[in-house]
Amino acid sequence: MKHFPENLSAKLEIRKRDNALRQLPVSNKGIDFSSNDYLGFSQSKIIFKETHEFLINNKIIQNGATGSRLLSGNHRLYLETEDFIANFHKSETALIFNSGYDANIGFFGSVPQKGDLILYDELCHASIRDGIQLSNAKAYKFNHNDFEDLENLIKRNPNTTIYIVTESVFSMDGDCPNLEELVLLSNKHHSYLVVDEAHALGIFGLKGEGFVQMLGLQDQIFARIMTFGKGLGCHGAAILGSVELKDYLVNFARSFIYTTGLSPHSVATILVAYQHLQQDSAPIFKLRENIVYFNQQKNLLSLKPLFVQSKSAIQSAIIPGNERVKTLAGQFQEKGFDVKAILSPTVPEGQERLRFCLHNYNSTEEISEVLRLLSTFVFMAHGSF
């Protein structure tokens, strides 16, 4: 085997030195406060059974190998599912991608053109940043949820086609922007607003439609990116927008064109999961009750100063220092709770955190206990917080 390049070895050594080396985790059987399976759909035997029944009843053959959707991979189930998604989200169209990552690099790598400008929130997800790097447009970040900073950047670039990019729920902090204010700002300057709803699908809205629809702003947004690997518990994503946007992406989004399409089974799972959102709101309401209860308990235990303010399923306690936060995560795992540490450089240095993901299947007793343990661990380590 050839010698590993020295410059790559040096980068690994830096990660080890900073106690930031990523390693694939062994599956943890502790009480789940780490996965993005907010509604428990990935574990649902009902969804699993209905997906198989759907394929059989509709005589859809599960092919072992397909191809790009522009070749042999565009089976008829895609069209039915995209129509359902578009209607559910009150959008003209929906276009399914293999993942949220593929959707973001496909969109940002093809839509903004040379001479255009992308203004994105500084806490936007890595997939958005990677897509922006593939674009020929210029890009600048604005301070997190700071629309005064954003407007200053807009004013410095008159007579420019501008794409404003944000997330409806930020994946590390769990907070939400003031989308109503952002829509007004976008319209004022004739900009195109793009919202990633990965962590809002299944959480916000009467049927989990997302944060944008909960506010009735869907007609004011140029594009919404809906990712299914969180609230829906399955593979894939969709970009929602106009007929022209869908046509453009089919023709120019490389992550859509040059990849094998999802299997019929994967697409059927998406459709069945959406049908469950439409038909049964009980899992969504239970999740919301747990979010409220979590916030009440952290206040009762005087833990509020540790946490980023959030009304979503993501609750982050800032514990600066990679070593410290990894130690605390290990203590939780010893007590049977799967709580993950988020280290720098995934988050900025000094913003390391314990990230608690809430689910509809977490009991109030589990929530109370995990917060009691947090209070105990932090108090024992430092005497106060």
N, C-alpha and C positions, 0 to 999 in steps of 0.2 A: 504494500500500500504506500502511495506517495506521501512524503512529508507534508504535514499541514502547514499552510502559509503562516509565516511569523507574524505578519500584521493582523491576521485573524486571531491567532493565539493571544496576541497582546490585548485585543478587545475583550476576549473572554476573561482574561486575567483582571482587567479593570472591573468587570461586572462582579467577579468573585471578591475582589478587594472591597467593593462598595456594598457587599452583601445583597446584591441585586441580580444574581444569576438566576435566570428563569429555568425551571425544570418541569417536565411533565408530571403533574400530580398523580398519585395513586388514588383510585376512586375511594371517596370517603363515604362511609355509611352513617355518618352522624346526622343529627337533625338539620335539615336543609335551611341554611340562611345564606347560601352562596349562589345558587343557580338562578338563571333568568326565567325559569319555568313558572312564571307568576301565577298562572291559573291551573297548573297541574296537567295541562293538556298532553305533554309528552309522556305522562304516565297513564293516560286515560285508556282503560281497556275498551270502553265504549267507542271512542274515536277509532281505535285500532280495529275493532270488529266492524264498525260501519264502513270504514275505508275498504276493507276486503269485500264486504257485501256489495258495495257500490261498484267495484271493478267487475265482480262476477255478474251482477244483475245487468250491467250495461255492456257485457261481453267485451270488455277492454282487455286486450292481451298485454301482459307484462313482458316487454321485450328486454332482453339482457343487454343489448347495445343499440343505441339510436344514433344521433348525430346532431349537428347544429339545427336549430329550428328553421333555418333557411334552406336546409337540405331534407333530411329524413326525420328530424326530431319533433316536428310540430304536430303531434297527435291531437285529435279533436278535443280532448279533455282540456287542453290549454285554453281553447277559445271559450268554452263554457265557464271555466274557472275565472278567467280574466273578466268576462262579462259580469259574473257574480260579484267579484271584488269591486269593479267600477260602480255597480249599482249600490253596493253596501256603503261605499265611501262617497257617494254622490259626486263622482268624477266622470268626465267624458270617457276616459279610457283607463286601462291598467295594462302594464306590460311586466310579465314575470321574469325575474332574473334568478340565477342559481343561489345567490346569497346577497345579504345586505352589502357586503364588501364589493361584489361584482356590480351591484346596482350603482353604488357611489362612484367607483372608478369608471364605470361606463358612462354615467351622466356627466361627471365633471371633466372627464377626459375627452368628451366629444362636443358638448353643448356650448360652453363659453369659448369664444373665438379670439384669435389674435386681435389686439386692440380693445377687447372687452376687459372688464375688471371684476374680480371676485372678492367680496368682502365677507369674511367668515369669523364667527365667534372664536375666540382664542381657545376655548375648551371643546371645539368640535372633534369628533371621533377621528381616529387614525385613518379610517377608510376614506373619509372626506378629504383629509390632507393628502393622502396618496393619489386620489383622483385629481386634485388640484395640481399636483406636481406633473401630471400627464397632460395638463391643459397648456395651450399656447397663450392663454390670457394671463395678465398680471394679477397678483393676489396679495391682499394685505389682511391681517387679522385685526379685529377690534376687541377692546377690553370686554371681558365677560359680561353679557347682558347690559352693556353700557351703550345706549343708543345715542347719547350726546357725542361720544367718541366716534360712533359709526357715522353720524351725520357730518361730522367734521371731515371724515375721509371722503364721503360722497361729494361734499362741496369743493374739495380739492381736485376733483376729477369731473369737471363739467363736460357735457356733450359726449358722454361715454355710456355704452351699454353696461349696466351694472347688475350683477347677481349677488343678492344678499343671502347668506347661508347661516342657518342656525339649527338647533335641535329642539324638539318640544319637551323632551326630558333628557337632561345631560347624564351620560352613562356613569360617570364617576361621582358627581355631586348629587344627582337625583333632583335637581331644581329645574324650574321652568322659566322661560323668558316671558315678558309681557307681550304676547303675540298681537294683541289688539293694537297696542302702541306701535309695534313693529310694522304691522300692515299699513297703518296710517303713514308712517315714515316712508315706507316703500312706495306707496301710491303717490305721495307728495313729490317724490323724485323720479317717478316713472321707472322704478327698478323692478327686477324679477326676483321674487322671494321663493327660496327653496327651503323646505323644512324636512328634516329627518325625524321620523316618528317611531324609530325602532323600539324605544322603551315606553311608548304611550299606547301602542296597539294592545287592546285587551284591558287597559287600565282606566282610561278616561273616556267619557261619553256614555250615553245610556246603554249601549250595547258594546262598549269597548272600541268604538270607532276611532278613537284617538283624540288628542288635545285640540287639533285644528277644528274638527267637526263639532266637538263639544262646545266650542265658541262660535260655531256657525260661520267660520272664515274660509271654508273650502274653495269658494269661488274667487277668493283674493290671492290664492297661492299659485305660483307658476308650476311648481312640482312638489309632490310629497313622496318621500321614500318610506315605504312600509316594510319592515323586516319581520319575518315569521318565526325566527329562531328564539324569540323571547316569549311574548304572550301566547302565541299560537303553538309553541312547542314543536315546530317542524322546520324543515329546510326551505329556503327560498326567500324572495323579497319581491316587491312590485313597485314600479314607479307610476304614480298617478298624475295625469295631466290631460292636455288637449289631444285631439286626434293628430294635429300637426306634430306635437312633441313625440307621440308614439311612433309615427312614421319616421321621424328624424332618427330616433334611437335605433329602430330596426335597421336603418341604413348606415349609421355611423358609430354606434356604440360597440367598440371592439370586444368588450367582455360579454356582450350578448351574441355577436355574430360568430366569433371564433371559439365557441365552446359547445360541448355536448349538452343538449337540453335535459332538463330533469326527467326522470322516469315517470310513466303514468301513475305509479304508486305514490310517488312524492307529490305530484300535482293533485291527486285525489285526496291525499291527506290535508293539503291546504284547503281544498274546497269543503271537506267535511268539518274541519276546524272552524272555518268561517260560518258554516251553517249552525254550528253550536253557539257561536257568539250571537248570532241573530235570534236563535230560539230560546236560549236559557241565560238569563242575566244573573242567576244566583251565584255562580263562582266569582263574578266581578264584584257583586255587592259584598260578598264575604271577604274578598281581598281588601276592599275599601275599609271595611270594619277593622281589619287587622292593622291597616296603616294608621287609622285614627287611634287605635288602642296603643300601638307602638309609640306614637308621639305623646300620648297622655302619660304613659309609663316612664318615658325618659324625662319628662318634666317632673313627675313625682319623685324620681330618684335624683333630681338635680343634675342630670346628665346633659341637659340641653346645650350648655356652652361647648361641649365636645363636638356637636353635630352640625353639619351643614343643613340649613333650613330646607326641608323637603316635604311635600305632600304626595310624593310618588312612592313606588314600591322599593326604591333605592334609598337607603339611609346610611350616610357615611360619617363615621366618628374620626376626626383628625387626630392622629397619634404620630407626631413627628419622629422620624428616624426609622430606617429600614430594620435595624436590629430590634428595636423596641417593639415595633408593630408586628414583626414576625414572631417574637416571643409571645405576645398576647394572643395571636391567632393560634399558636401551639397550645396555649393553656385552654382555650375554648375547645379545641379538638380533643384534648385529654378528658374534658368533661362531657364529650359526646355531642358537641355542637359544631357543625361545619360552617365556620365563619372564615372568610378569606382576608388576608392582608393585601393591600394594594401598595406596591413599592414604587419609589422613584427608580428609573426615569419614566415609568408609565404615568405617574403624576409628578408635578414639580417637587424638587427637593424641599423638605419642610412641610409638604402636604400629604405625606404618607398617611394611610388610613385603614381602618377596619370597615369593610363594606358589607352591610347587612341587607340582603335581598329578602323581601317579604313575599309570602305566597298565601293563597286562599286556604291551603292545607296546614299552615302553621296554627297551632292552638294558642289561646291566650295564655295558658300556663307556660308554654314554650317561650313565648315572647317575654313574659315576666321574668322567667328564669335567665334567659340570655342577657337581659339588661341588668339583672341583679348581679350576675357574674361579671359583667363589664365594670359595674361600679366597684365590686370587690377587688378585681384585678388592678384597676387603675389606682384605687385608694391604697392598696397594699404596696404598690410599687413606688408611690410618690407621696403618700400621706394626705394629699388633697389633689384636686384638679380644678 
